[in-house]
Amino acid sequence: MRDIVRSTEAYEEWMKRRTDISGRLLEKKHVRMAEGAFPFLRATFYRWVEQWPDVCPQLARRDEDVVLVVGDLHVENFGVWRDSRERHVWGVNDFDDACELPFTSDLVRLAASVGLAAEQQQVTTSPARFCAWLLEGYKAGLQSQGEALLVKDHETLRVLTENTAEEPVKFWKKALDSPELDRADLPKGLEAMFGASFQRAVTLTFLQQRNPGGLGSLGRRRYTALVKGQGGQSYEAREAKALVPSALYWIAGQSQMRSQTATLLQHAIRMPDPFFQVHDHWLIRQLAPDVAKIDLPQGESDERLRLAPDLLRLMGREAANVHIGSRSPGYLTERLALLERKAGKKWLVQAAEAMIDCTRADYKRWKKSLKPRG
């Protein structure tokens, strides 16, 4: 197998043939990949699909387990949105790498991310504990036949999302720190997509984002469309992010495959975000300071740590909500039980530890490769 440097070069060349890439932002991504094993994992789903069949062959070769998965699932791929009835819903909020893999891939990647994130945040835990919490939640989600997770129904979500909104002035200062564009400079068709995402006819200002968030998709072009409120002190805004097919299709040599994001969202158990739109080559979503996200606990003294077991169970339930869109809860329950009989109760612990080990090794190799660049 090629090393992480060559793998990255090959994947980025493939991606460049499918969308416009910013070299400056790609360099930024490379630097952030060297900041730690957890951000490295977040940035490299393409490496995950390359190594998964070799590191976890017993799981990867179970063709009967294949469903539409999130793909790039990790502990920071969850957030809160308002549905059409203004209720706060919590769940997975990034489906860029939706693809067909065994359902176990999502669970192992989520578990691996917990281990690496805990290490980064200086929180002591064990794979046996957090894997048990994730599986408890996953099984509970299957048993309930799938259920969208409303914040009001779960104390853990209510507590962890309370007061997470950003200060508006600070948020908009950062969000608007980008060059303004003439509409003629927008990619073809994007102006119409932006216009359709607002509930009324408005006069829009367009920006090309200078320093977009995210990590896995960092390097792809992002644009903002906004309308100013009265007095120019409030805004309504949308973000457009270039959409490319999952990295799975790169490694599988399926160059004609399209993104599966829209298909997954149509079938998963969830309360839709009315501002989230999927087009052939673009994702459009709302930008606002009150779109809540749960931050990871910072160290052993963080009082939010007591809620971590329940939060991980909820993450497992949300993974089940996604997978039920492809297979019945009964079928997935049977496949999971069969896996536990054949591979043992520790299958998730063992797979997560194996993927953590190879991720750490890749991270160290990547970090070493950047040193000569200064």
Secondary structure, 3 states (H helix, E strand, C coil): CCCHHHHHHHHHHHHHCCCCECHHHHHHHHHHHCCCHHHHHHHCHHHHHHHHHHHCHHHHCCHHHEEEECCCCCCCCEEEEECCCCCEEEEECCCCCCEEEEHHHHHHHHHHHHHHHHHHCCCCCCHHHHHHHHHHHHHHHHHCCCCCEEHHHCHHHHHHHCCCCCCHHHHHHHHCCCCEECHHHCCCCHHHHHHHCCCCCCCCEEEECCCCCCCCCCCECEEEEEEECHHHCCEEEEEEEECCCCHHHHHCCCCCCCCCHHHHHHHCCCCCCCCCEECCCEEEEEECCCCCCCCCCCCCCCHHHHHHHHHHHHHHHHHHHHHCCCCCHHHHHHHHHHHHHHHCCCHHHHHHHHHHHHHHHHHHHHHHHHHHHC
